[in-house]
Amino acid sequence: MEKNKKNIIGDWLAENGNPEIDIMVKHNLAISTKITRILKEKGIGKTAFAKKMGKSPSEVSKWLSGSHNFTIKTIAKLEYALGEKLIHIEKEYKYVKFYIAKTENSKKPPKYSFMSSYAS
């Protein structure tokens, strides 16, 4: 067997591949790897997990292979069943400024205190 033999499919994908597909594949693999790790840590087998999810063991095997395109709905069901987050989305905060008027005496103008905070 030749060591320098060209990888025709790999070369074609490298030249013509879609970066969006590459990102999707990486995300799918990351999710399936995390599911596998959680199942192992919790001592849950594929068959038991399939039963818990109301799916066939072959479908769970497909999920764990990394070739499944997970929907947000499926990810939510998986997170609920596993009791753990599979993806993390950072919450966005808005920086809010507000002033509080403090009147000590009705004859004097009010004093203002400046406060700021993050709001969700």
C-alpha angles and dihedrals in degrees: 000000000000116000093205095047110141120250097224097187094042091048092048092050091048091053100037104022124128115241090209090058090049090054092047092050091050091051093048091050092048092051094046091047090051092049090050091050093048092048090050093047091049094043093238117150125217093251093051091046092049090053091048090051094044090240136120119262088242091059091050089050089054090051091050093048091068093236096103120101101223119213120214088248092055091047090051091051091048092049091050093048093045095041090226138094117255097186130030122214116186115233113239118230130198119215109234126196122195138167128221118208116217118191116193097171128016091225093059125067114258121267116231127215118202119221132172135186145160115262126197 
